[in-house]
Structures are given as structure tokens and as C-alpha cells.
Amino acid sequence: MPSIRQFCLFLLVFLSAAPLAQQVNAATAPADPCSLLSPAVVSSTLGDSFGAPQKSVAPRPFPNTVQGTDCRYATSNGRHELLFRVYFDHSTAEATDLHAKLKMYFGAGSTPAVVGDEAYFDGNHSLHARKGNVRFFLSDGNDEKKLTALGNIVAGQL
């Protein structure tokens, strides 16, 4: 029969390893986060011809959080643009917490979406989604069905 000392040692080891296990399962950012959505996929899903994305740094939503990547896809005539913003947080817990905080700002009047682990459409019909430690945002105007399809493509790669 295990002693109290053995049980405490087991509990200490288990509790020390739990955060490491969560970080091991965390998705890491690819060299080019915009590669999660190719121009061909964007074009076929949105029904227009989009060029390669213009990549830039996305702002931190709060101090001491990670910077993200903005990927702006546009048609050659400039009439149609898609913004794909993605953040790779350090852990699922951090991403979940940030997603909830941001929903307090952008989620008023929101409608739920079926993408990743949790998602919603804001009042501007833009998709805010989270899968694991990754949060992302898609905005192109107002076609929630097409944004849901793009969101599921991104989530399927994470």
C-alpha cells in the first residue's frame, strides 16, 4: 500500500508535468502563418480571384500578449479584400482567456459559429475563432457562410 509520502511525491510530479503537457500539445506558428490560407483556397471559397497576401504584424490585443500576423488578400481590381489575423498564444488556457476577454468587447450581439473549439460572428459579420492555443479572425464583409468555410479550413490545419 502506498504511503502518504509516495502519494505526495506522485502528486507533486503530476502537477509539475501538467503545464508542460499542455505546452507540448500547443500549435507552433509556421514560418509563414499566411500559408494557413492559400490564395487558391481563398479564391475558390469566396468566388473571386485573389492574389498573394500582404503580410504585416498584427497588434497585441492587451499588454504582455503575443503579437499576431495580418494577412490581407485582395483582388486585382481592389473591390474585394479578406483580412486573416492569427495569433499563436503560449497555451490553450491563455488563448481561451483572451478569446473570452475579446468577446466582451466584440461579442455584443454576436451569433455563435461552428469553427474550431469556440467561435462567434461579431456585429460586422466577422469571424472570431479559437482552436487550441490559436486565435484567428476573418473579415471580408458579410458572408458568414463563406467565412465559416474558410475558418474550418484554417482550424483543420491546426
N, C-alpha and C positions, 0 to 999 in steps of 0.2 A: 504494500500500500504506500503511495507516495506521501512524503512528509510535507508539512506546511512550507518548509524551506524549498523543496523541489518545486512545489506549485508556484511559489512566489518567483523563483528563478525562471520558470517556464513563462509566467505571465509577463515578466519584465522583458524577456527576449521577444515574445509575441508582440507586445505593444511597441517595442523599438523597431520591429521589422515592418509593421503595418504601413507607416508612411512611405517607406522605401518601395513596398509592393505597388502602392498607388502611383508613384513616380515612374516605376518601370513600365507600367501599362499606359502611361501618358504618351499621346502622339507627339512626335517631334516635327518641327517645321521643315518642310522640304527646302532645298536650296532656293527654289523659286515658288513661293506659295501660290502665285498666279497659275501655276501649272495644274492646280486642282480643277480649273475650268479652262479647257482649251477653247480657242476662238471657234473651232469647228462645232464643238458641243453647244456653245452659246448661240451660234448662228442657227443651227438646226432646231434648237429648243425655242428660240424667240422668233424664228421665221424671218430673219433678215441677215445680211452679210456683215459680220463684224470682223475687224482687224485684230491684230495682237494687242494685248492690254498695255496701257501705260501704268507702270508700277511706281508707287511712292509710299512713304511711311505714313501709316495711319496714327492719329494721336492716341495717347493713353487716355482711357476714359476717366481715370482717377489717378492721383499721385501714387507712386510706388507700384504701378501695374505695368504689364508688358506693353510695348509698342506693337502695333499690328502692321499689316500690309494692305494698301489700297490697290486694287486692280481695276482700271477703268477701260472698259471695252466700248468702242464706238463704231458706228457705220461710217463708210467713206463719205457719205453726204452730211454726216453730223446730226441727222434727225433723231437718231436713237442711241441712247447710252445706257450701259449697265455698270453699276458700281458693285464690286465684290470686295468686302472688307473682312479680313480674317485675323484672328488673334490666337496664338498658341500659349495658353496660360500654363503655369508650372504644375498645376494639379487639377483634377476633376473638381475637387472641393472649391478651389479658387475660382474656376470657371463658373461653377454653379452659383456661387455667391455673387459674382459680378453680373451674371445674367439676370439674377433676381433684382439686384440694385438698379440695373439699367432699365428693367421692365417698369420700375416705379416711375421713371422719367418718360419713357417712350411707350409704355403699355396701356396708357389710359384709352379706353375704348377699343382695345385690341381684340383680335379674334385669334383663337388657337390655330396652330398649323401642325401638320403631322410630318415633321422633319427631325431627324436625329433623336436626341434624348428629350429635348424640350424646344418649343418654338412658338412664335406668335407673329402676327402681322400688326404693324402699328397703324396709326390713323392715316398715314400716307401710302398704305398698302406695301410697305417694305417688310421684308422677312428678316427676323432676328432669330437665330437658331444656335443651339449648343449640342455638341456631341463629344462626350468625354471632356477633355481639357481644352477643346477647341470651340471658340465662339466665332460666328460669322454673320454677316449682314449682306443682303442682296436687295438692290433697289433699281427699278427700271421704269417706274411709272405706276401702273395699277393692275397688272395682270398676275393675280395671286396664283393662279393655276400653273402658269409657266415658271414663276419663281419657286413654287413648291417642287416642280420637276428639277430645276437646277439645284435647289437645296438638297434634294435627295441624291443627286449625283455627287455633290461635294461630300455629304455625310457618308456615302458608300465607300469613299476612298480613305476615310479616317479610321 
